[in-house]
Each structure stands twice: as structure tokens, then as C-alpha cells.
């Protein structure tokens, strides 16, 4: 529940009841889907746990770009013009948009797979820019191992992703490396916009045995469409994160985005309260991953889940 405090007298709107500055945090999120939404909620809850509560001592300006890069640029400019004390960027394109426009306002990113390859930091170990945050790098090799365990007769695997998402390309390369080690043939299945998802998945029918998709924002937002076509045609889908499984995928071994958001909030507190600089804060990762299996999807596909995965 959000609590708002009102004080009598002439207190400035930018001050708390005891006269302290109300900190402004701008948030730019690429698109609405459960994983990114969870990371944002984890961030807000993590701040509250540390005593930074919306309506009391912080103000959050949350902006969603609805999956449009042009919107990312417009939102980034707004947040910078507002002179926010901190900006949170959720997903790689959102992070790139705002990082390209300011080198002074502290920026934390989350749900960004590899900030270094996205050119947001000099290195993940030592950013040396005004950007730091948390990575949603998932165990791609372990996900391919899971694919083989659940679909042992698979020979051809489709790699389904948006070719313009740097985070997806990074993960796909890791997945391909493991797939080739296991003797699987990889088939690229790329989309450039959400309207292509149904057609691309339909084109895979009869050509592949299984689909792998990483933590791709466009595919995650359209996962219901992917699952509809794939499940109707008995093609299992191994996903990058649990909400994609809940939307109809078969299984994943992945991270918890809510916990990722909370971890990002800890970094925000270090900046806002303790004066730390993003340039000196290494990119952080979640150490624990969770297995998620959609039993309903498994039943539809006629797949028996091995006992050691239950």
C-alpha cells in the first residue's frame, strides 16, 4: 500500500515532512511483459524495504516505451530534462537510449544481458561510465541441456529471437555453441517486429523438432502467439525465463526477475544514500536459477517430465 504524508505549513513540494529533499527517480522500460514488469516491481519494493517510499521521500516517474525505439529516445530526453537524481533503464534498447544522452546523471540498468557488448560500460567488472546495474544473463548452455533432456530425439532446433536486440544475439550465440557441442543443427528464426512472430513460427512447422528462445523482449511480449502456433503443431518451446513458460512454453532454467529488480534497488540505495558512483560499481548477477516446467503444455505435447526434474 502506498502511504502519502501531508504536512501543514509552507513545505516545498520537493521536500519531505522533515525538510529533506524528495529524490526523483526516472524509469524507462522498453515494453510491458511479465519479466520486465517484475523487475520494476522488485526495484520499487527493494527501495521501500530500504526506507525509500513513493509519496514520502522519493518520486518515481515511470515511462513505458511500448516496444518502440523512437519512444525510448523521447522518454530518455524527458527524464534528462527533468534532472532526475537517478534513472533506471529496463532492457537494453531503453538503456542505450538514455545512456547516449547523458554522461552525468547516474543510470542503473536491469534486464540487460551484457552491458559491455551493448556499449553501456567499458567493462562489466569496472564500468568507468555513469552506468551500472544488474544483468539478466541466463544459463543458456544449461537451457540447451534441458532441451535435450526433455526432447531427447530432437535433431533440429530453431533459434527464435529479434535480430535487432543485442541481448538476444549475445544469448543466441551462447546457445548455439552448446547446441553444436551436443550435435544439434541450429536454424535461425528471426523477427524484426511483433507482427512477424506468428508467420515466422508457422514457417518452422515440419522443419524443426524444437524451438529455443532466449530472454528476448519482443518474443516475451508475444509469447502467447508463439505458444499457440507451436503447441498446436507439437513443437516444444524451451524459453529464457519463467513467465514465457507460464505463457505456454514448455520449460526453462532461468533467473527470477523480481529478485533482479530488488538487487538493483540495493545498488540504487548505495548511489542515493552513500554517494557511490556507477563508474566504480561492477555489474551484478543473480547467483540462483530456478527450473520452471509448464505441466499443461507438457501434457498437450505428450512429453513426460523426467522424475529428477519434478
C-alpha positions in Angstrom: 0.0 0.0 0.0 1.3 3.4 -0.9 1.4 5.9 2.0 1.4 9.6 1.3 2.3 12.1 4.1 0.9 15.7 4.1 2.4 18.4 6.3 0.9 21.7 7.3 2.6 25.0 6.6 4.6 26.1 3.6 6.8 23.0 3.0 8.2 22.9 -0.6 6.6 20.2 -2.8 10.2 18.9 -3.3 10.7 18.3 0.4 9.7 15.7 2.9 7.8 16.5 6.1 11.2 17.0 7.9 12.6 19.3 5.2 14.7 16.7 3.3 14.8 16.7 -0.4 12.4 14.4 -2.2 14.5 12.3 -4.6 13.4 12.0 -8.2 13.9 8.7 -10.0 13.0 8.3 -13.7 12.2 4.9 -15.1 12.3 4.0 -18.7 11.0 0.5 -19.6 11.2 -0.9 -23.1 7.9 -2.8 -23.2 5.3 -4.4 -21.0 5.7 -8.1 -20.3 5.8 -10.0 -17.1 9.6 -10.3 -16.7 10.3 -6.6 -17.1 7.2 -5.7 -15.0 8.5 -8.0 -12.3 11.9 -6.3 -12.3 10.4 -2.9 -12.0 8.2 -4.1 -9.1 11.2 -5.6 -7.4 13.0 -2.4 -7.7 10.2 -0.4 -6.1 9.8 -2.9 -3.3 13.5 -3.0 -2.7 13.7 0.7 -2.4 10.7 0.6 0.1 12.5 -2.0 2.1 15.4 0.4 2.4 13.2 3.3 3.5 12.7 5.0 0.2 8.9 5.1 -0.2 7.0 6.6 -3.1 4.9 9.6 -1.8 7.2 10.1 1.2 10.8 10.7 0.3 11.0 9.6 -3.4 9.1 10.4 -6.6 9.1 7.9 -9.4 8.3 8.9 -13.0 7.6 5.6 -14.7 7.6 5.6 -18.5 6.9 2.7 -20.9 8.1 2.9 -24.5 5.6 0.2 -25.6 8.4 -1.6 -27.6 9.2 1.4 -29.8 12.7 2.6 -30.1 11.6 6.1 -31.1 9.6 6.3 -27.8 12.7 5.3 -25.9 14.5 8.3 -27.3 11.6 10.7 -26.5 11.3 9.3 -22.9 15.0 9.4 -22.3 15.1 13.1 -23.3 12.2 13.9 -20.9 13.9 12.2 -18.0 17.1 14.0 -18.6 15.4 17.4 -19.0 13.7 16.7 -15.6 17.1 16.4 -14.0 16.3 13.2 -12.1 18.6 12.1 -9.3 18.8 8.6 -10.8 17.4 6.9 -13.9 16.5 3.2 -14.1 16.5 1.7 -17.6 14.8 -1.6 -18.0 16.0 -3.7 -21.0 18.9 -3.0 -23.4 17.3 -0.6 -26.0 15.9 1.6 -23.2 19.3 1.6 -21.5 21.1 2.5 -24.8 18.7 5.4 -25.5 19.2 7.1 -22.2 22.9 6.4 -21.9 23.5 8.0 -25.2 22.0 11.3 -24.0 23.7 11.9 -20.6 27.1 11.2 -19.1 26.3 12.8 -15.8 23.0 11.5 -14.3 23.6 8.1 -12.6 22.0 5.3 -14.6 21.2 1.9 -13.3 20.1 -0.8 -15.8 18.4 -4.1 -15.3 17.3 -6.9 -17.6 20.3 -6.1 -19.7 22.2 -9.3 -20.6 25.6 -7.9 -21.4 26.1 -4.2 -20.7 29.7 -4.3 -22.1 28.7 -5.7 -25.6 25.8 -3.2 -25.6 28.5 -0.4 -25.1 26.9 0.8 -21.9 30.1 0.3 -19.9 33.8 -0.1 -20.5 33.7 -3.5 -18.9 31.2 -5.4 -16.7 33.9 -5.6 -14.0 34.7 -1.8 -14.0 32.1 0.3 -15.9 34.0 3.6 -15.9 30.9 5.3 -17.1 27.8 6.7 -15.4 26.1 3.4 -15.9 26.0 0.2 -13.8 23.3 -2.2 -12.7 22.2 -5.9 -13.0 22.4 -8.4 -15.8 19.7 -10.9 -16.6 22.3 -13.3 -18.2 20.7 -16.7 -18.0 22.4 -20.1 -18.2 22.0 -20.6 -21.9 24.1 -23.7 -22.0 22.1 -25.3 -19.2 18.9 -24.4 -21.0 20.1 -26.2 -24.1 21.0 -29.2 -21.8 17.4 -29.0 -20.5 16.1 -29.0 -24.1 18.0 -32.2 -24.9 16.8 -33.8 -21.7 13.1 -33.0 -22.4 13.2 -33.7 -26.1 15.9 -36.3 -26.4 15.1 -37.2 -30.1 15.5 -33.6 -31.2 17.9 -33.0 -34.2 17.0 -29.5 -35.4 16.4 -26.6 -33.1 15.0 -23.2 -34.2 16.7 -20.2 -32.6 13.8 -17.7 -32.3 14.7 -14.1 -31.5 14.6 -10.5 -32.6 17.7 -9.8 -34.6 17.9 -6.1 -33.5 18.1 -6.9 -29.8 21.7 -7.1 -28.8 20.9 -9.0 -25.6 19.3 -11.7 -27.7 22.1 -12.0 -30.2 24.5 -12.5 -27.3 22.4 -15.3 -25.8 21.8 -17.0 -29.1 25.5 -17.2 -29.8 26.0 -18.9 -26.4 23.1 -21.3 -27.0 24.3 -22.2 -30.5 27.8 -23.0 -29.1 26.2 -25.5 -26.7 23.8 -26.9 -29.2 26.6 -27.7 -31.6 28.5 -29.4 -28.9 25.5 -31.7 -28.4 25.2 -32.4 -32.1 22.1 -30.3 -32.7 21.5 -28.4 -36.0 20.5 -24.8 -35.4 18.1 -22.9 -37.6 17.8 -19.1 -37.3 14.3 -17.8 -37.0 14.4 -14.1 -36.6 11.8 -11.4 -36.4 12.1 -7.6 -36.7 8.7 -6.7 -35.4 5.9 -8.3 -33.4 3.7 -8.7 -36.4 6.1 -11.2 -37.9 6.0 -13.6 -34.9 3.1 -15.8 -36.0 4.3 -16.1 -39.6 7.9 -17.0 -38.5 6.8 -19.6 -36.1 4.3 -21.1 -38.6 7.2 -21.3 -41.1 9.0 -23.7 -38.7 6.3 -26.3 -38.8 7.7 -29.5 -40.3 11.3 -28.1 -40.4 12.4 -28.2 -36.7 11.9 -30.5 -33.7 12.0 -27.9 -31.0 12.2 -24.1 -30.6 14.6 -22.3 -28.3 14.0 -18.6 -27.5 16.2 -16.5 -25.0 15.1 -13.6 -22.8 14.1 -11.7 -25.9 11.8 -8.8 -25.1 9.8 -8.9 -28.4 9.3 -12.7 -28.2 8.4 -12.5 -24.5 5.7 -9.9 -25.2 4.4 -12.1 -28.0 4.9 -15.5 -26.2 1.2 -16.3 -26.3 1.3 -16.2 -30.1 4.4 -18.4 -30.2 2.9 -21.0 -27.9 -0.4 -21.0 -29.8 1.3 -22.0 -33.1 4.0 -24.2 -31.6 1.8 -26.2 -29.3 -0.9 -26.8 -32.0 1.9 -28.2 -34.1 3.5 -30.3 -31.3 6.7 -28.2 -31.3 8.1 -27.8 -27.8 9.4 -24.3 -26.8 12.3 -24.0 -24.4 12.4 -20.4 -23.0 14.7 -18.0 -21.5 12.6 -17.2 -18.4 9.7 -18.4 -16.3 7.0 -16.0 -17.4 7.4 -17.2 -21.0 6.8 -20.7 -19.8 3.7 -19.6 -17.9 2.5 -18.1 -21.2 2.6 -21.6 -22.9 6.3 -22.5 -23.3 7.4 -25.9 -22.1 10.3 -25.2 -19.7 13.2 -23.0 -18.6 16.1 -22.9 -16.3 16.3 -19.2 -15.5 16.5 -16.2 -13.2 13.9 -14.5 -11.1 13.3 -11.0 -12.4 11.6 -9.7 -9.3 14.7 -10.6 -7.3 16.8 -9.0 -10.0 14.9 -5.8 -9.5 15.4 -5.9 -5.8 19.1 -6.4 -6.3 19.1 -3.3 -8.5 17.4 -1.3 -5.7 20.3 -2.2 -3.4 22.6 -0.6 -5.8 20.3 2.5 -6.1 20.4 3.0 -2.3 24.2 2.9 -2.4 24.2 5.7 -5.0 21.4 7.8 -3.4 22.3 7.4 0.2 26.0 6.6 0.2 27.2 8.6 -2.7 28.7 5.7 -4.7 29.5 6.2 -8.4 28.2 3.8 -11.1 31.7 4.0 -12.7 33.1 2.1 -9.7 30.2 -0.4 -9.3 30.6 -3.7 -11.1 27.6 -5.2 -13.0 25.9 -7.6 -10.7 24.3 -11.0 -11.5 21.9 -13.3 -9.7 23.6 -16.5 -8.5 20.4 -18.7 -8.2 18.4 -20.0 -11.1 15.0 -21.8 -11.0 13.6 -24.7 -13.0 10.1 -24.0 -14.3 8.0 -26.5 -16.3 4.6 -26.0 -17.7 2.8 -29.3 -16.9 -0.2 -28.4 -19.1 2.0 -27.7 -22.1 3.9 -31.0 -21.5 0.6 -32.9 -21.4 -0.6 -31.3 -24.7 2.7 -32.2 -26.3 2.8 -35.7 -24.9 6.1 -35.1 -23.1 6.9 -37.0 -19.9 8.9 -34.9 -17.5 11.8 -37.0 -16.1 11.5 -37.8 -12.4 14.6 -35.8 -11.5 13.1 -32.6 -12.9 9.8 -32.8 -10.9 
